[in-house]
Amino acid sequence: TACVSLFAGVMGGKYGARASTGFARNLRKAMYENIQTFSFSNIDKFSTAGLVTRLTTDVTNIQMAYQMILRMCVRAPITLVCAMIMAFFINAKLACISLAAVILLGIILAFITVRAHKYFTQVFPKYDDLNASVQENVSAIRVVKAYVREDFEKDRFKKASENIYRIFVKAERNVIFNAPLMMTTVYTCIILISWLGAKMIISSTLTTGELMSLLAYCMNILSSLMMLSMVFVMISMSTASMQRISEVLNEESDLHNPADPVFEVKDGRIEFKNVEFAYKKDSKEPVLTDINLKIRSGETIGIIGGTGSAKTSLVNLVSRLYDVTKGEVLVGGRNVREYDMESLRNQVAVVLQKNVLFSGTILENLRWGNKNATDEECIEACKLACADEFIERFPKKYETYIEQGGNNVSGGQKQRLCIARAILKKPKILILDDSTSAVDTATDAKIRRAFREEIPDTTKLIIAQRVSSVQDADRIIVMDEGRINGFGTHEELLDTNGIYREVYESQTQGGGDFDEKAGE
């Protein structure tokens, strides 16, 4: 029996660990896959640090609770029930002492669990703050050191850590009563059973052997209860994690493919019809209002305007990163909601305002645009983006390793690599969201000339603050407070649009950009 029990314990531990780690793996996979389906509006609901905490700390808590449940929540209840039945079979009067202890401890345990859960619910969002502090500090370490803000960052991290410490101490103050209450109850039961049992032995209503059996069963009952109490404490901690994970798993993308999607984008025509857009459905003021545009396939369109004029919001609707609130956006003559989203986005290449490179070689980063691109195609794309100039100076050239976030290349180099990556997609529409702001004007001009000569059939939308970056575009959109203030050629806008003329004059006469009025 002992050997069988030992073997069962070893196998239970082995397969319990395998099951719990597999469960954690599947949970992380399900969360990660669901995150990949999120639209921009879904992503806006969660912080990056919060998602990382959910995928790591919260899943680990559930994994530990699950393993304890597998190992203890089967054996302990069965042992408890069987021991209780045998105790009642021997002597119902003495067995009632153990039953009363079980009921009392169950009530106390429920009370402790409920109180502790309140604090565990508060502590895990604090982990998000801690992770955010670490993430920002590490990713912006150069800025921290440049401004000598190490002490400030240390204090910030210390406060985040102390918040977690304080809440955990409050939770543990409740949980800590579990063990002494258990031990008090166990020894009280033993004393009562021994005392009453001794009296029964004297009165010949109980034998010494039966008393010893009752004490053994009492220990089995209470040890099983102690195991269950540890599980319940762990469950109270993991319940908060379960709620946070379920928020991610139950979050559904705001964007869905139609029942019968269109997979082919005919050309790069773009049309906005009475478009209104707000990031939140209950917003009182829309970000974009009364947008009506017609852009021909192959045109180069400049988009300029002050900070907050909704330039980026406008172009995000083209690739359906967000859905319009009212009206419709057409690409290739069809509403973007009619397309398969993957097919649409494969034909609309976007170089976002915040350029992101991933750890890996330059070629690996470029092939994000086209995983099957040859080396020659990658080199040609880099030539169009004027990136070959600096790549050729690297010792390993296109095999140069890019650090996480592109920290080992300059801002301008990062922008040009991102443009080359977008060109590799060979899209029908190319959107550059202020993507040459860190590039000198001469290189900017070369990139625009290459676009005009090498990809004439691609519709190009170029957001910029510099008028020089868009003045040779076929037409220019002037945005102001979420509305189109002007739309025409450079010459037409100089004659008819006061905002454009004022900023053009301020920039050509040594003034500022769209956020700095002439003469100020």
VOGU-3710 file (C-alpha; in Angstrom, 3 decimals, decimal comma):
1> tacvslfagv> 0,000/0,000/0,000  2,803/2,400/0,902  4,560/1,704/-2,417  1,336/2,257/-4,359  0,732/5,491/-2,456  4,299/6,654/-3,169  3,996/5,814/-6,870  0,621/7,580/-7,115  2,072/10,661/-5,390  5,055/10,818/-7,755
11> mggkygaras> 2,872/10,373/-10,857  0,359/12,895/-9,523  3,128/15,458/-9,090  4,604/14,749/-12,517  1,364/14,915/-14,492  -0,011/17,750/-12,368  3,033/19,867/-13,253  2,718/18,910/-16,926  -1,002/19,738/-16,983  -0,573/23,093/-15,233
21> tgfarnlrka> 2,294/24,223/-17,484  0,324/23,106/-20,539  -2,689/25,028/-19,295  -0,544/28,153/-18,811  0,901/27,732/-22,303  -2,549/27,419/-23,872  -3,803/30,397/-21,891  -0,930/32,621/-23,037  -1,384/31,424/-26,612  -5,121/32,160/-26,564
31> myeniqtfsf> -4,536/35,634/-25,126  -1,755/36,449/-27,580  -3,763/35,240/-30,567  -6,781/37,273/-29,466  -4,606/40,375/-29,016  -3,486/39,973/-32,638  -7,120/40,323/-33,759  -7,624/43,608/-31,874  -8,326/46,765/-33,796  -6,585/49,991/-32,800
41> snidkfstag> -9,624/50,943/-30,719  -9,424/47,626/-28,801  -5,710/48,098/-28,179  -6,387/51,598/-26,830  -8,326/50,008/-23,925  -5,256/48,220/-22,549  -1,819/49,540/-21,683  1,227/47,701/-23,024  2,450/47,095/-19,464  -1,001/45,784/-18,502
51> lvtrlttdvt> -1,007/43,228/-21,321  2,526/42,089/-20,404  1,482/41,624/-16,745  -1,544/39,607/-17,794  0,591/37,357/-20,019  3,204/36,779/-17,303  2,333/37,390/-13,634  -1,409/36,714/-13,915  -0,964/33,507/-15,916  1,696/32,282/-13,447
61> niqmayqmil> -0,736/32,824/-10,543  -3,403/30,786/-12,301  -0,875/28,085/-13,186  0,118/27,685/-9,522  -3,513/27,604/-8,385  -4,397/25,075/-11,090  -1,525/22,800/-10,069  -2,593/22,933/-6,419  -6,187/22,179/-7,412  -5,103/19,141/-9,441
71> rmcvrapitl> -2,903/17,771/-6,667  -5,001/18,598/-3,591  -8,611/19,211/-4,577  -9,116/15,575/-5,561  -7,137/13,804/-2,841  -8,056/16,083/0,081  -11,906/15,997/-0,281  -11,907/12,211/-0,824  -9,652/11,694/2,209  -11,811/14,047/4,299
81> vcamimaffi> -15,116/12,369/3,382  -13,797/8,815/3,818  -12,192/9,667/7,172  -15,414/11,358/8,350  -17,523/8,313/7,388  -15,152/5,957/9,216  -15,138/8,241/12,284  -18,959/8,225/12,409  -18,914/4,458/11,906  -16,706/4,056/14,998
91> naklacisla> -18,410/6,628/17,256  -20,904/9,238/16,029  -20,687/11,353/19,188  -16,933/11,904/18,993  -17,057/12,245/15,190  -19,399/15,218/15,609  -16,473/17,134/17,137  -14,540/16,767/13,873  -17,631/17,679/11,850  -18,159/20,841/13,929
101> avillgiila> -14,494/21,775/13,395  -14,865/21,326/9,625  -17,969/23,553/9,516  -16,374/26,226/11,735  -13,131/26,285/9,739  -15,081/26,382/6,469  -16,935/29,521/7,605  -13,717/31,190/8,831  -11,888/30,258/5,624  -14,672/31,728/3,455
111> fitvrahkyf> -14,509/34,960/5,464  -10,713/35,180/5,116  -10,860/34,433/1,375  -13,451/37,130/0,676  -11,495/39,772/2,610  -8,169/38,794/1,004  -9,664/38,782/-2,508  -10,519/42,463/-2,163  -6,844/43,309/-1,724  -5,606/40,914/-4,403
121> tqvfpkyddl> -7,976/42,623/-6,851  -6,277/45,940/-6,063  -2,691/44,703/-6,224  -2,446/43,408/-9,794  -3,233/46,744/-11,497  -0,309/48,069/-9,409  1,881/45,501/-11,149  0,918/47,253/-14,402  2,284/50,520/-13,012  5,495/48,798/-11,924
131> nasvqenvsa> 6,001/47,192/-15,329  5,244/50,494/-17,058  7,901/52,190/-14,946  10,513/49,553/-15,839  9,544/49,488/-19,508  9,724/53,259/-19,930  12,988/53,504/-18,016  14,748/50,790/-20,003  13,459/51,839/-23,434  14,259/55,509/-22,757
141> irvvkayvre> 17,478/54,965/-20,785  19,415/57,317/-23,081  16,974/60,147/-22,349  17,071/59,388/-18,614  20,851/59,632/-18,566  20,947/62,668/-20,857  18,701/64,591/-18,428  20,309/63,065/-15,306  16,946/61,736/-14,112  18,196/58,494/-12,574
151> dfekdrfkka> 17,183/59,544/-9,031  13,713/60,546/-10,230  13,248/57,181/-11,946  14,479/55,351/-8,839  11,903/57,181/-6,695  9,201/56,403/-9,224  10,091/52,706/-9,206  10,284/52,702/-5,404  6,779/54,193/-5,098  5,359/51,596/-7,511
161> seniyrifvk> 7,066/48,786/-5,543  5,863/50,158/-2,197  2,279/50,311/-3,459  2,425/46,593/-4,225  4,131/45,883/-0,891  1,490/47,745/1,135  -1,461/46,020/-0,520  0,149/42,581/-0,240  0,809/43,198/3,476  -2,888/44,032/3,954
171> aernvifnap> -3,880/40,853/2,115  -1,410/38,713/4,044  -2,668/40,138/7,363  -5,944/38,410/6,565  -4,453/35,228/5,155  -1,964/34,837/8,017  -4,788/33,954/10,441  -5,454/30,814/8,440  -2,578/28,706/9,849  -2,969/29,534/13,577
181> lmmttvytci> -6,738/29,039/13,413  -6,203/25,698/11,747  -3,658/24,546/14,314  -5,804/25,770/17,220  -8,777/23,851/15,874  -6,711/20,708/15,235  -5,304/20,545/18,759  -8,647/21,512/20,320  -10,270/18,594/18,497  -7,528/16,217/19,640
191> iliswlgakm> -7,879/17,353/23,271  -11,691/17,081/23,216  -11,666/13,662/21,549  -8,966/12,432/23,932  -10,808/13,782/26,988  -14,256/12,498/26,023  -12,762/9,266/24,662  -10,960/8,623/27,941  -14,263/8,971/29,815  -15,915/6,552/27,398
201> iisstlttge> -13,072/4,047/27,861  -13,590/4,217/31,633  -17,328/3,667/31,182  -16,541/0,809/28,746  -18,447/2,441/25,838  -15,253/2,843/23,793  -12,112/0,801/23,442  -8,556/2,148/23,403  -8,104/0,907/19,824  -11,238/2,757/18,693
211> lmsllaycmn> -9,985/5,972/20,339  -6,644/5,694/18,564  -8,467/5,134/15,260  -10,676/8,198/15,897  -7,601/10,330/16,603  -5,983/9,098/13,381  -9,129/9,866/11,386  -9,376/13,280/13,073  -5,825/14,085/11,957  -6,679/12,941/8,417
221> ilsslmmlsm> -9,790/15,135/8,357  -8,044/18,245/9,642  -4,888/17,803/7,542  -7,119/17,489/4,461  -8,884/20,655/5,527  -5,550/22,440/5,928  -4,585/21,428/2,385  -7,909/22,736/1,103  -7,392/25,998/2,990  -4,085/26,570/1,175
231> vfvmismsta> -5,830/25,929/-2,137  -8,597/28,396/-1,327  -6,084/31,086/-0,369  -4,301/30,512/-3,671  -7,621/30,601/-5,521  -8,529/33,916/-3,863  -5,275/35,346/-5,220  -5,701/33,859/-8,691  -9,358/34,920/-9,012  -8,231/38,509/-9,503
241> smqrisevln> -5,825/37,284/-12,186  -8,614/35,261/-13,813  -10,775/38,362/-14,095  -7,950/40,335/-15,736  -7,191/37,534/-18,186  -10,865/37,063/-19,052  -11,021/40,772/-19,967  -8,455/40,124/-22,698  -9,946/36,796/-23,822  -13,509/38,174/-23,961
251> eesdlhnpad> -12,522/41,374/-25,752  -13,847/41,172/-29,304  -12,436/43,173/-32,169  -14,556/46,130/-33,248  -13,660/45,294/-36,850  -14,940/42,182/-38,628  -14,691/40,767/-42,109  -17,944/40,801/-44,100  -19,776/37,548/-44,828  -18,623/37,517/-48,460
261> pvfevkdgri> -15,441/39,617/-48,552  -13,724/41,062/-51,623  -10,105/39,899/-51,892  -8,849/42,042/-54,772  -8,232/45,797/-54,622  -8,700/46,992/-58,193  -6,589/50,149/-58,020  -5,468/52,966/-55,720  -8,533/55,228/-56,011  -9,659/56,686/-52,689
271> efknvefayk> -12,949/58,408/-51,927  -14,376/59,814/-48,698  -18,144/60,359/-48,689  -19,578/62,509/-45,890  -17,196/60,905/-43,396  -17,398/61,598/-39,689  -15,162/59,816/-37,187  -14,726/59,644/-33,413  -12,407/57,318/-31,482  -15,149/56,571/-28,946
281> kdskepvltd> -18,768/56,023/-29,873  -20,023/58,186/-27,011  -17,726/61,126/-27,821  -19,552/64,443/-28,014  -17,128/65,956/-30,522  -15,968/63,926/-33,557  -12,303/63,961/-34,572  -13,159/64,249/-38,280  -16,212/66,068/-39,627  -17,742/66,404/-43,102
291> inlkirsget> -14,871/64,837/-45,048  -15,496/64,584/-48,794  -12,550/63,678/-51,028  -11,814/62,062/-54,367  -8,261/60,908/-55,043  -7,307/59,372/-58,390  -5,194/56,234/-58,627  -1,491/57,061/-58,890  -1,836/60,591/-57,509  0,574/62,001/-54,974
301> igiiggtgsa> -1,403/63,778/-52,267  0,214/65,933/-49,602  -1,549/66,345/-46,252  -0,547/69,189/-43,962  -1,995/70,870/-40,892  -1,252/71,784/-37,314  -0,775/69,320/-34,464  -4,132/67,756/-33,581  -5,762/68,590/-36,913  -6,550/64,836/-37,431
311> ktslvnlvsr> -4,154/64,154/-40,315  -3,246/60,696/-38,987  -6,874/59,912/-38,169  -7,777/60,632/-41,795  -5,264/58,193/-43,312  -5,964/55,488/-40,694  -9,442/55,112/-42,181  -8,036/54,177/-45,602  -6,578/50,844/-44,434  -9,484/50,360/-42,020
321> lydvtkgevl> -7,403/50,563/-38,870  -10,534/52,261/-37,533  -14,093/52,290/-38,853  -15,866/55,538/-39,709  -18,652/56,694/-37,404  -20,713/58,051/-40,320  -20,335/58,025/-44,089  -18,081/55,667/-46,013  -14,516/55,306/-47,289  -13,996/53,730/-50,707
331> vggrnvreyd> -10,767/52,181/-52,009  -10,621/50,940/-55,584  -14,265/51,915/-55,988  -15,536/49,736/-53,106  -16,339/50,426/-49,476  -13,419/49,344/-47,263  -15,922/47,360/-45,161  -16,516/45,071/-48,151  -12,891/43,931/-48,302  -11,130/41,115/-46,539
341> meslrnqvav> -9,084/43,163/-44,052  -5,853/41,278/-44,682  -6,169/41,741/-48,448  -6,929/45,461/-48,029  -3,993/46,082/-45,694  -1,651/44,177/-47,991  -2,466/46,749/-50,667  -2,262/49,774/-48,349  1,258/50,149/-46,952  1,513/52,502/-43,984
351> vlqknvlfsg> 4,667/54,005/-42,555  3,347/55,087/-39,181  4,274/58,262/-37,323  6,158/56,217/-34,732  8,716/54,158/-36,656  9,286/50,684/-35,234  12,051/48,245/-36,110  12,357/44,787/-34,594  15,411/42,978/-33,300  17,021/41,123/-36,198
361> tilenlrwgn> 19,061/41,878/-39,303  18,215/44,644/-41,744  17,037/42,038/-44,265  14,765/40,407/-41,685  13,220/43,792/-40,900  12,739/44,602/-44,577  10,994/41,286/-45,211  8,201/42,320/-42,859  6,957/44,050/-46,004  7,256/40,891/-48,099
371> knatdeecie> 8,479/37,688/-46,468  9,323/36,193/-49,879  11,297/39,195/-51,174  14,663/38,395/-52,727  17,869/40,159/-51,694  17,765/42,097/-54,974  14,213/43,329/-54,293  15,232/44,428/-50,778  18,220/46,331/-52,154  16,049/48,012/-54,805
381> acklacadef> 13,507/49,092/-52,157  16,346/50,546/-50,055  17,593/52,480/-53,081  14,124/54,015/-53,562  14,056/54,972/-49,866  17,662/56,279/-50,009  18,555/53,757/-47,304  21,262/52,021/-49,320  23,548/55,030/-48,725  24,102/54,244/-45,045
391> ierfpkkyet> 23,554/50,457/-45,221  26,540/50,067/-47,549  28,737/51,789/-44,974  27,963/49,165/-42,315  30,620/46,384/-42,081  27,974/43,655/-42,462  25,778/45,745/-44,801  22,317/44,127/-45,066  23,183/41,516/-42,439  23,735/44,263/-39,827
401> yieqggnnvs> 21,875/43,420/-36,633  19,215/45,912/-35,527  18,765/46,198/-31,773  15,303/46,147/-30,223  13,425/49,285/-31,282  16,200/50,214/-33,728  18,288/51,830/-30,995  21,544/51,371/-32,909  20,447/53,427/-35,942  19,566/57,117/-36,134
411> ggqkqrlcia> 16,027/58,504/-36,451  16,498/59,307/-40,131  17,973/55,883/-40,875  15,100/54,220/-39,047  12,580/56,216/-41,113  14,214/55,236/-44,398  14,286/51,539/-43,444  10,581/51,712/-42,590  9,829/53,358/-45,939  11,803/50,636/-47,759
421> railkkpkil> 9,869/47,996/-45,821  6,579/49,530/-46,966  7,726/49,760/-50,597  8,531/46,024/-50,584  4,817/45,317/-50,212  4,345/46,773/-53,715  1,120/48,379/-52,547  -1,515/50,187/-54,561  -1,595/52,888/-51,848  1,425/54,124/-49,886
431> ilddstsavd> 0,865/56,266/-46,791  3,768/58,167/-45,217  2,712/59,623/-41,870  5,315/62,349/-41,256  7,866/59,679/-42,122  10,623/61,960/-43,406  10,659/64,414/-40,498  14,102/63,190/-39,362  15,514/63,172/-42,915  17,376/66,153/-44,352
441> tatdakirra> 15,639/68,096/-47,123  18,008/66,858/-49,862  17,319/63,191/-49,017  13,609/63,986/-48,678  13,646/65,366/-52,225  15,463/62,257/-53,517  12,859/59,968/-51,917  9,983/61,946/-53,457  11,664/61,917/-56,880  12,159/58,140/-56,650
451> freeipdttk> 8,490/57,685/-55,786  7,431/59,798/-58,744  9,662/57,991/-61,222  9,710/54,388/-59,969  6,203/53,797/-58,574  3,996/56,158/-60,626  0,920/53,879/-60,427  0,938/53,797/-56,618  -1,289/56,345/-54,884  0,866/58,191/-52,367
461> liiaqrvssv> -0,457/60,050/-49,315  2,295/62,084/-47,637  1,677/63,733/-44,264  4,253/66,417/-43,488  4,893/69,553/-41,475  7,282/71,006/-44,065  5,618/72,606/-47,065  8,717/71,703/-49,127  7,881/68,003/-48,594  4,497/68,290/-50,325
471> qdadriivmd> 4,604/71,328/-52,612  5,408/69,227/-55,702  2,515/66,814/-54,950  -0,319/66,584/-57,472  -2,682/68,056/-54,884  -2,460/69,049/-51,230  -5,019/68,685/-48,427  -4,961/71,362/-45,718  -6,439/70,027/-42,465  -7,702/72,292/-39,686
481> egringfgth> -9,483/71,045/-36,548  -10,723/67,838/-38,151  -12,020/69,481/-41,333  -10,638/69,973/-44,818  -9,765/73,651/-45,020  -8,358/73,471/-48,546  -7,656/70,984/-51,346  -5,725/71,789/-54,494  -2,322/72,249/-56,059  0,467/74,234/-54,435
491> eelldtngiy> -0,247/77,243/-56,664  -4,012/77,087/-56,132  -3,648/76,968/-52,350  -1,230/79,908/-52,350  -3,918/81,937/-54,116  -7,008/80,707/-52,260  -6,051/79,305/-48,834  -4,961/81,698/-46,105  -3,600/79,017/-43,751  -1,425/77,428/-46,426
501> revyesqtqg> -0,146/80,756/-47,704  0,691/82,003/-44,214  2,671/78,904/-43,290  4,417/78,726/-46,662  5,582/82,305/-46,277  6,676/81,745/-42,681  8,743/78,679/-43,637  10,336/80,176/-46,756  11,163/83,342/-44,820  12,837/81,461/-41,963
511> ggdfdekage> 9,756/81,040/-39,769  8,210/77,963/-38,154  5,835/75,234/-39,194  2,080/74,728/-38,938  2,120/75,222/-35,183  3,922/78,550/-35,375  2,170/81,435/-37,066  4,145/83,799/-39,268  5,664/86,714/-37,456  5,501/85,062/-34,031
//
